[in-house]
Amino acid sequence: GSVLACLDILESHHPKRIIVAGVIGSTQGVKRITSVRPDCIIHCAAIDEKLNSKGYILPGLGDAGDRAYGTKKNG
């Protein structure tokens, strides 16, 4: 969702092309982006297969924000 929100903002500036670069993504996220913006180029260091019910990337990097900011791990 965050990437799509950024793409909406970028699109208002009429770029010739948009390249999304990320460290990690999910199969669902990539499919969602390409379904809305098929011309968008996506580069990810790793793409994990699924998300859990909270939208965290599995097998476990999805809680990286919680770990980085010291918030309680949710399961």
N, C-alpha and C positions, 0 to 999 in steps of 0.2 A: 503494500500500500504506500509506503514512504517513497519508493522509487517512482511509482505512478504519479504521485502528487508532484514530485520534482519534475517529471516529464511534462506535466500540464503547464507548469511555470515556464519551463524552457521553450515549449512549443509556442507560447505567446510571443517569443522573440524571433520566430520563424528561422530556426537554424537549418543549415543545409543537411546536416546529419547529427544524430545523437549517438554517443557511445556511453554505455553504462559499464563501469568497472567496479568490481566488488571482490572482496576476499572470499566470501562464502555465500552461497545462495541455495535455494531449494528448487527441485524440479517444478513444483507447483508455482513458485514465484516467477521462474523463467517463462513458463507457459502463459501465465497471466499477463506478463509484460508483452510478450510477443503476440498475444491475441489482440491486445489493444493497440500496440505499436509495432506492427510486423516489420517495419523498416529500421527499427532500433537495433544497434549492434551491442551485444552483451559479452563481456569478458569476466569470468569468475575463476579464481584460483581453484575452487572446489564447489561442486554441486552435490548436496546431500539429497537423499531420496524422498524424505517426508517431513511433515510438521506434526507436532503433537496438538492436543486440543487447545493449547494456549498460543499456538502459532510459533512455537520455538522449533528451530531446526533440529532434527534428530540425525545422528545419534547422540548429540550432547552439546554442541557448540551454541545452541540456541539460547542457553542461559548465560552467555558470555557477558551481557550487560549487567545481569544481577551480580556476577562474580566481580566485574570491574568496579562496580559502585557499592559493593558490600551489602546489597539487599539480600533478604532471606531467599534461599533457594526454594522453589515451589515444586517439590517432588523430585 
